[in-house]
């Protein structure tokens, strides 16, 4: 189980951004609206991550690392 988590979390951080862009351009009408929904919390997460990085926090990527798999799962289920 630990190995699975160790592989899935970094992979989701790499896969999520291209999948989000693909979903926004591929889907139409209501489905596009649903594809854009994860951008709201991810925008907040990115803002907090950048703010923490600029203030030299040693745990700056932690929120991004733990929220990205949830956004990726949402997009996979939507597709």
N, C-alpha and C positions, 0 to 999 in steps of 0.2 A: 504494500500500500504506500509506503514511504517513497519507493522508487517511482510509482505512478504519479504521485504528487510532484516529485522532483522533476519529472519530465513534462507534465501537463502545464504547470504554471509558466515556465519560460517559453514554452511553445505557444501558449495562448497570447502572451505579450507580443510575440512576433507575428502571429496570424491575424489577430484582431484588426489592426489598422487597414490592411489591404482588403479584408473581408467587409469592413464597414464601408469603404469607398465603393467596392463592387456592388454592395447591396443598395446603396443610395442611387447609383446609376442604373441598376438593372430593374428594380421594382418600379411600378407605376401606381399612381393615385393613392389609395388608402394604404397599400403595402409599403409605399415609399415613406409615408408618415410613420408607420410602425418601425421601419428600418432606421429612421432618424431619431427615434426616441432614446436609444442608448447614448446619443451624443450629449444629451443634457447632463446626466450624471458623470459621464466621462469628461466633459468639459470642466466640471467642478473638480474632479479628481486630478486632472491635468493642471489646473490652476493651483491647487493645494500642493501638488508635487513640485511644481516650479518654484512656488513660494518657499517651500521647505529647502529646496536645493540652494536657492539664493541666500538663505539664512544659515547655510552650512550645517543642516541637520544631518546626523549620521543615518537616519532611517527615512530619508526623503522618498525613495521609490516604493515604500511598503504599501501604501494605499493603492497605488497604481497596479502593483503586482497582485494584490488580492482581489481587486474589483474587476480587472480585465477578464479573467476567466468567466465571470458571471455575464458580462456583456457579450463575450464570444458565444457562450451557451445560448443566450437569447437570440442572437443572429442565426445560429445554426438551427434552432427550433423554428424560427420564422421562415427560413428557407425551406 
